[in-house]
Amino acid sequence: MRRRTLLAGAGAAGVSALTAGAVSGGPATAAAGGPWRAGLAELRAAMAARVGRGELAGIVYLVAHRGRLHIDTIGTLSLGGRPVQRGTPFRMASLTKPVIGAATMMLVEDGRLALDEPVDRLLPELAGRRVLTRVDGPLDETVPAARPITVEDLLTFRMGHGIIFEPTFLPPYPINIAADQLQLALAQPDPRTPHRPDEWIRRFGTLPLMYQPGQRWQYNTGSLVLGVLIERAAGRPLAEFLRRRLFGPLGMRHTGFWMPRAEAARLPVLYAANPETGQLEPQPGSKPEEWTRPPAFPSGAAGLASTVDDYFAFGRLLLNRGVHRGRRLLSAESVRRLTTNHLTPGEIAEAGAFPLSGQGWGYGMAVSVTPDEVSGPGRYGWDGGYGTTWFNDPHRDLTAIALTQTVDFLFNGARDEFQRLAAATVED
């Protein structure tokens, strides 16, 4: 399976539009001239060119800086279909992970979880772990885990289990074959696992770990386990906890693991380019009707759908160090931990070229550790494998979000171009 199939995520005065009909619902607030307006024009031209060349069906994107907010829409929900709109819902895929990280820190603040505590107390299915003697070896060739998995291991993706990318994506090792037979859906949003959280964690607990807890960074599984841990620590379903503690207070009315039928009907078609022709082709899985009912297992790794305005509310909560419209939802210390790199240089190097690409990792999101063409160190955010991206640059008070449903957005240069041009709209 190619990389592109995997990654399967406040205070603004108004909305600016550079062309008539780009968005609706707010006054123009962009400054006349300067890098902001010129940069937004260049950004729109670049994204429109990609839609025009057939690389993307449609895109909704946002750039916000110190009270200025620009939201634009280009293209259609499907090739030749209706236009995308500001309120179009998108499958966020791995942009779910930062949300789960924030929810976990709320429970830490509540005293229901501690970062350094073993997860065994609430997840006894993961007590007494065994670890493979080699990752490609038989499942019965194991040694005892040197220590239990902690809550922080889950947040930093160092629990000892995750997606294997090399020598190929999901190589046919016994551990991967067993997980597939158990229908755990460990690697991507679709197809969804049919198991409810208690059954899912029971089945996952029958597998050994790939590596010792704390030994190395591995993608994805930590967020799946966190979804179950949050439910048990909160004493209520994950979706209800998120609604009460995050989505409701932030006004994220269009974010969740399912949605009303009329809203689901507005989900864009999921596309990927044919590797031989380059033409966009519809992809299976995650059909609109699947989003009209609660999933058996609400995936903490990739299960949410949202809109650009809703995810902006979440992003600004972090940029404002946990405060939304004068109300503190997260402590400044929790936000610092979420958005600070916790990996050593050796762990970053060992993670490989994909998907971390030399970045560090906070709690559920990447953190830049060296200057690049977008910004200096300290930028944080993540991508969703269905073609979504978000970052905050706290040093410049900048947020940028782009939502598509074209998998290749992450791999054909469009994501990189969007991030670079969005950052160029403001001066250092």
C-alpha positions in Angstrom: 0.0 0.0 0.0 1.4 3.4 -0.9 2.0 6.1 1.7 -0.8 8.2 0.3 -3.3 5.7 1.6 -2.3 5.9 5.2 -2.7 9.1 7.1 -5.7 8.1 6.9 -6.6 17.9 12.6 -11.4 32.6 18.1 -10.9 36.3 18.3 -11.2 36.8 14.6 -13.0 39.9 13.5 -14.5 38.6 10.3 -13.9 37.0 6.9 -12.0 38.4 3.9 -12.6 37.5 0.3 -10.3 38.3 -2.6 -12.8 37.4 -5.3 -16.6 37.8 -5.4 -18.2 34.7 -4.1 -15.1 33.2 -2.5 -16.9 33.0 0.8 -20.0 34.4 2.4 -21.1 35.3 5.9 -18.7 38.0 7.1 -17.3 41.5 6.4 -14.0 41.9 4.5 -11.3 42.7 7.1 -8.0 42.2 5.3 -5.7 45.2 5.2 -5.4 47.0 1.9 -2.0 46.0 0.4 1.0 44.6 2.2 2.1 41.0 2.4 -1.2 39.8 3.8 -3.4 40.7 0.8 -0.7 39.9 -1.7 0.1 36.6 0.0 -3.5 35.6 0.0 -3.8 36.3 -3.7 -0.8 34.1 -4.4 -2.2 31.4 -2.2 -5.5 31.4 -4.0 -3.9 31.4 -7.4 -1.8 28.4 -6.5 -4.7 26.4 -5.1 -7.0 27.3 -8.0 -4.3 26.2 -10.4 -4.2 22.8 -8.7 -8.0 22.4 -8.9 -7.8 23.6 -12.5 -5.2 20.9 -13.4 -7.4 18.2 -11.8 -5.1 17.5 -8.9 -7.9 18.4 -6.4 -11.6 18.3 -6.8 -12.2 21.0 -4.2 -10.6 22.8 -1.2 -11.7 24.9 1.7 -8.9 26.7 3.5 -8.3 29.3 6.2 -5.5 31.6 7.2 -5.8 33.6 10.5 -3.3 36.1 11.9 -3.8 38.5 14.8 -7.5 39.1 14.4 -7.5 38.8 10.6 -9.3 35.8 9.2 -9.5 34.7 5.6 -11.5 31.7 4.4 -11.7 30.6 0.8 -13.4 27.9 -1.2 -12.4 26.5 -4.6 -13.8 23.6 -6.6 -16.5 21.1 -6.1 -17.7 18.3 -3.8 -17.2 15.8 -6.6 -15.8 16.2 -10.1 -18.4 18.2 -12.0 -20.6 18.4 -8.9 -21.8 21.1 -6.5 -19.4 23.7 -5.2 -17.7 23.2 -1.9 -18.8 25.7 0.8 -17.4 27.1 3.9 -19.6 24.8 6.0 -18.8 21.6 4.0 -18.0 18.7 6.4 -14.8 16.8 5.8 -13.5 13.4 7.1 -10.6 14.7 9.2 -8.8 11.3 9.5 -5.6 11.9 11.6 -6.5 15.4 12.5 -8.5 13.6 15.2 -5.3 12.9 17.1 -4.6 16.4 18.4 -8.2 16.5 19.7 -7.7 13.3 21.6 -4.5 14.6 23.0 -6.3 17.7 24.4 -9.1 15.5 25.8 -6.6 13.4 27.6 -5.0 16.4 29.2 -8.4 17.5 30.5 -8.7 14.2 32.4 -5.1 14.7 33.7 -6.2 18.1 35.0 -9.3 16.5 36.6 -7.1 14.1 38.4 -8.6 11.1 36.7 -5.4 10.3 34.9 -1.7 10.9 35.6 0.9 11.1 32.8 3.3 8.8 34.6 0.8 6.2 35.7 0.6 2.7 34.1 -2.5 2.3 32.0 -3.1 -1.1 33.7 -5.4 0.5 36.3 -8.1 1.4 33.7 -7.0 -0.9 30.9 -6.2 -4.2 32.7 -6.3 -5.9 29.3 -2.8 -4.3 28.7 -1.3 -5.5 32.0 1.6 -7.9 31.9 2.7 -7.1 28.4 4.9 -9.4 26.4 7.3 -8.0 23.7 8.4 -9.6 20.5 12.0 -10.6 20.4 12.0 -9.3 16.8 9.3 -7.3 15.1 9.1 -9.8 12.2 9.2 -12.9 14.4 6.6 -15.4 15.6 4.0 -14.2 18.1 5.2 -16.7 20.7 8.8 -15.6 20.7 8.5 -12.9 23.3 10.1 -11.5 26.4 8.4 -9.7 29.4 8.0 -5.9 29.0 10.6 -4.1 31.0 7.9 -1.8 32.5 4.2 -1.1 32.0 2.8 1.3 29.3 2.1 4.7 30.8 -0.4 7.4 29.8 2.4 9.5 28.4 3.6 6.6 26.3 0.3 6.6 24.6 0.4 10.4 24.0 3.9 10.4 22.6 3.4 7.3 20.5 6.1 5.3 22.4 3.8 2.6 23.8 5.6 -0.2 21.9 3.1 -0.7 19.1 2.3 1.1 15.9 2.3 1.1 12.1 5.3 -0.4 10.4 6.4 1.5 7.3 9.6 -0.2 6.3 10.6 -2.2 4.3 7.0 -1.7 3.0 3.8 -0.3 4.5 2.3 -3.0 6.7 4.7 -5.8 5.8 3.3 -9.4 6.2 4.8 -10.0 9.6 2.9 -12.3 11.9 2.0 -9.3 14.2 0.3 -7.5 11.3 -1.4 -10.6 10.0 -2.9 -11.3 13.5 -4.1 -7.8 13.9 -5.8 -7.9 10.5 -7.5 -11.2 11.4 -8.8 -9.6 14.7 -10.4 -6.8 12.6 -8.7 -4.1 14.8 -8.4 -1.5 12.0 -5.0 -0.4 13.4 -3.7 1.4 10.3 -6.3 3.6 8.6 -9.8 4.9 8.8 -11.5 2.4 6.5 -12.8 -0.2 6.7 -13.9 0.5 10.3 -13.6 -2.1 13.0 -16.9 -3.7 13.9 -15.9 -4.1 17.6 -17.0 -1.9 20.4 -14.3 -0.4 22.7 -14.3 -3.1 25.3 -14.1 -5.9 22.8 -11.5 -4.0 20.7 -9.2 -3.5 23.7 -9.7 -7.1 24.7 -8.6 -8.3 21.3 -5.8 -5.9 21.1 -4.6 -7.1 24.5 -4.1 -10.6 23.0 -1.2 -9.3 20.8 2.3 -8.8 22.1 4.0 -5.4 21.7 6.4 -4.8 18.9 9.0 -3.0 21.0 9.6 -2.2 24.7 7.4 0.6 26.1 9.3 3.9 25.7 11.8 2.5 23.3 10.8 4.2 20.0 8.2 6.3 18.3 5.5 4.4 16.3 2.5 5.9 14.6 -1.2 5.7 15.3 -1.9 2.9 17.8 -1.5 5.2 20.8 -4.4 7.3 19.8 -6.7 4.3 19.3 -5.9 3.1 22.8 -6.4 6.6 24.2 -9.9 6.6 22.9 -10.7 3.6 25.1 -8.8 5.0 28.1 -10.7 8.3 27.9 -14.0 6.5 28.0 -13.0 4.5 31.1 -11.4 7.5 32.9 -14.4 9.8 32.2 -17.0 7.2 32.9 -18.9 8.1 29.7 -18.7 7.4 25.9 -15.8 9.2 24.1 -18.2 11.1 21.9 -20.2 12.4 24.9 -17.0 13.5 26.7 -15.7 15.3 23.7 -19.1 17.1 23.2 -19.3 18.2 26.9 -15.7 19.3 27.4 -14.5 20.4 24.0 -17.0 20.6 21.2 -19.8 22.3 23.2 -17.7 25.0 24.9 -15.9 25.7 21.6 -19.1 25.9 19.6 -17.9 23.0 17.4 -21.5 22.0 16.4 -20.5 20.2 13.2 -17.7 18.0 14.6 -18.3 14.4 15.7 -18.1 10.7 14.8 -21.4 10.9 13.0 -23.8 13.6 11.7 -27.4 14.2 10.6 -28.3 12.6 7.3 -28.6 16.0 5.5 -25.1 17.0 6.7 -23.6 13.6 5.7 -25.0 14.1 2.2 -22.7 17.1 1.8 -19.5 15.1 2.5 -17.2 15.4 -0.5 -16.3 12.4 -2.6 -12.9 10.9 -1.5 -10.4 10.8 -4.4 -6.9 9.5 -5.1 -5.0 9.9 -8.3 -4.5 6.9 -10.6 -0.8 6.2 -10.4 -0.6 5.5 -14.1 -2.9 8.2 -15.6 -2.8 10.8 -12.8 -6.5 11.2 -13.1 -8.6 11.4 -9.8 -10.6 8.4 -9.1 -13.2 7.8 -6.3 -12.0 5.7 -3.4 -14.0 3.0 -1.5 -15.0 3.3 2.1 -16.3 6.0 4.4 -19.5 6.5 2.4 -21.9 9.3 3.5 -24.5 6.8 4.9 -21.8 5.4 7.2 -21.7 8.8 8.9 -25.4 8.9 9.7 -25.0 6.5 12.7 -22.6 6.2 15.6 -19.7 3.8 14.8 -19.2 0.7 17.0 -15.7 2.0 17.8 -15.2 5.8 17.7 -11.6 6.0 16.5 -9.4 8.3 18.5 -6.9 8.1 15.7 -9.0 9.0 12.7 -12.7 9.0 13.4 -13.9 12.6 13.4 -15.5 14.7 10.7 -15.5 18.5 11.0 -15.6 21.9 9.2 -13.0 24.6 8.7 -14.6 26.9 11.3 -15.0 24.2 13.9 -11.4 23.1 13.6 -10.3 26.7 13.7 -11.9 27.0 17.1 -9.9 24.1 18.3 -6.7 25.4 16.8 -7.2 28.9 18.4 -7.8 27.3 21.8 -4.3 26.0 21.7 -2.9 29.2 20.3 -4.6 31.1 23.1 -3.0 28.7 25.6 -6.2 27.0 26.6 -8.5 30.0 26.8 -11.6 30.4 24.6 -13.5 33.7 24.8 -12.3 34.4 28.3 -13.1 30.9 29.6 -10.2 28.6 30.4 -10.7 25.0 29.1 -7.1 23.8 29.3 -4.3 25.0 31.6 -1.4 26.7 30.0 0.8 23.9 31.2 -1.3 21.3 29.4 -1.1 23.3 26.2 2.7 23.5 26.6 2.9 19.7 27.0 0.7 19.1 24.0 2.7 21.4 21.7 6.2 20.7 22.9 8.5 18.1 21.3 9.1 15.1 23.6 11.3 13.0 21.4 15.1 12.9 21.4 17.1 13.5 18.2 17.8 9.8 18.1 14.1 8.9 18.4 13.3 11.3 15.6 15.9 9.8 13.4 14.8 6.3 14.1 11.2 7.1 13.2 12.3 7.3 9.6 11.5 9.7 6.8 7.7 9.1 6.9 5.4 10.3 8.4 7.3 12.4 10.9 9.7 13.7 8.3 12.3 15.0 10.8 9.8 16.7 13.0 9.4 16.1 16.7 6.2 14.9 18.4 4.1 16.5 21.2 0.9 14.8 22.5 -1.0 13.8 19.3 0.7 16.3 17.0 4.0 17.0 15.3 6.2 19.9 16.4 8.9 21.4 14.2 12.4 21.3 15.7 14.5 22.9 13.0 13.8 25.9 10.6 12.2 25.0 7.3 10.5 26.8 4.4 7.4 27.4 6.5 8.7 28.7 9.8 11.3 28.3 12.5 11.1 25.7 15.3 7.9 25.6 17.4 5.3 25.3 14.7 2.9 22.5 15.6 0.0 20.7 13.9 -0.7 17.6 11.8 -2.2 16.1 8.7 -5.1 13.8 7.9 -4.6 11.1 5.3 -7.8 12.0 3.4 -6.2 15.3 2.4 -6.4 17.7 5.4 -3.7 19.8 7.2 -3.5 22.2 10.1 -0.7 24.1 11.8 -0.3 26.9 14.4 2.8 29.1 14.5 2.7 30.5 18.0 5.6 32.8 17.4 3.6 34.7 14.7 0.1 34.1 16.0 -0.7 32.3 12.8 -3.2 29.5 12.1 -3.6 27.8 8.7 -6.0 25.0 7.8 -6.7 23.3 4.4 -9.4 20.7 3.9 -9.7 18.5 0.8 -10.8 15.0 0.3 -8.0 14.2 -2.1 -5.4 11.8 -0.7 -2.7 13.1 -3.0 -2.9 16.6 -1.5 -0.4 15.3 1.1 2.1 13.8 -1.4 2.0 15.8 -4.6 3.4 19.0 -3.2 0.0 20.7 -2.6 0.2 20.5 1.2 3.7 21.8 1.3 2.8 24.7 -1.1 -0.2 25.6 0.9 1.7 25.7 4.2 4.6 27.8 2.7 2.3 30.3 1.0 0.0 30.6 4.1 3.0 31.4 6.2 4.2 33.9 3.6 1.1 36.0 4.1 2.5 37.5 7.3 5.8 39.1 8.2 8.1 37.8 10.9 
